[in-house]
C-alpha cells in the first residue's frame, strides 16, 4: 500500500491485548515493518519495474553478513568439501 496505516485501526488490531504498553509496542512494530518494506520497495523500484524484461542483479555476496566471513566460515568449508 502507498498510504500509511490508519491509526484508527490500532484499537481493532490490539483489542485482545490487555496491557496498553504491549498494544502500543505491537502497533509500533507493525507500523515500522510496513515502513521498512515501503522504503525497500522504493529503493529497489527500478529493478522491480524492469523485472519481466531484465533479471534482477545477482544476490551473491549481498546477504546480511556477507562482509563477515567468520559468521559463515563453517558452511563455506562444508560447501567447498562437497558435502
C-alpha positions as CSV (number, residue, x, y, z in Angstrom):
1,X,0.0,0.0,0.0
2,X,1.1,3.5,-0.7
3,X,-0.8,5.1,2.2
4,X,0.5,4.9,5.7
5,X,-1.5,2.7,8.1
6,X,-4.7,4.3,9.5
7,X,-4.2,5.0,13.2
8,X,-7.9,4.4,13.8
9,X,-7.2,0.7,13.1
10,X,-4.9,0.4,16.2
11,X,-7.7,-0.4,18.7
12,X,-9.1,-3.1,16.5
13,X,-5.7,-4.7,15.9
14,X,-4.7,-4.8,19.5
15,X,-8.0,-5.0,21.3
16,X,-7.3,-8.5,22.6
17,X,-4.2,-7.3,24.5
18,X,-5.0,-6.2,28.0
19,X,-1.8,-4.1,28.5
20,X,-1.7,-0.8,26.7
21,X,2.1,-0.8,26.6
22,X,2.1,-4.1,24.8
23,X,-0.6,-2.8,22.4
24,X,1.5,0.2,21.6
25,X,4.6,-1.9,21.1
26,X,2.7,-4.2,18.7
27,X,1.3,-1.2,16.8
28,X,4.7,0.4,16.6
29,X,6.4,-2.8,15.4
30,X,3.9,-3.4,12.7
31,X,4.0,0.2,11.5
32,X,7.8,0.1,11.4
33,X,7.6,-3.2,9.3
34,X,5.2,-1.5,6.8
35,X,7.5,1.5,6.6
36,X,10.7,-0.6,6.2
37,X,9.0,-2.6,3.4
38,X,7.9,0.6,1.7
39,X,11.4,2.0,1.8
40,X,12.9,-1.2,0.4
41,X,10.4,-1.2,-2.4
42,X,11.2,2.5,-3.2
43,X,14.9,1.7,-3.1
44,X,14.5,-1.2,-5.5
45,X,11.9,0.3,-7.7
46,X,14.0,0.3,-10.9
47,X,14.7,-3.4,-10.5
48,X,11.1,-4.1,-9.7
49,X,9.8,-2.1,-12.7
50,X,12.3,-3.8,-15.1
51,X,11.8,-7.3,-13.7
52,X,9.9,-9.1,-16.6
53,X,12.5,-7.9,-19.2
54,X,15.6,-7.8,-17.1
55,X,16.7,-10.3,-14.5
56,X,17.4,-8.8,-11.0
57,X,21.0,-8.3,-10.1
58,X,22.7,-11.3,-8.6
59,X,22.2,-11.5,-4.8
60,X,25.5,-13.3,-4.4
61,X,27.6,-11.5,-1.7
62,X,24.7,-9.2,-0.9
63,X,23.1,-11.1,2.0
64,X,23.3,-9.9,5.6
65,X,26.7,-10.7,7.0
66,X,28.5,-11.1,3.6
67,X,31.3,-8.9,4.9
68,X,31.7,-11.2,8.0
69,X,33.2,-14.5,6.7
70,X,33.6,-15.7,10.3
71,X,29.8,-16.0,10.5
72,X,29.5,-18.4,7.7
73,X,33.0,-20.0,7.5
74,X,31.9,-23.4,8.6
75,X,29.2,-23.6,6.0
76,X,31.7,-22.4,3.3
77,X,34.1,-25.1,4.3
78,X,31.5,-27.8,4.1
79,X,30.4,-26.5,0.7
80,X,34.0,-26.5,-0.6
81,X,34.4,-30.1,0.7
82,X,31.4,-31.1,-1.3
83,X,29.1,-32.1,1.5
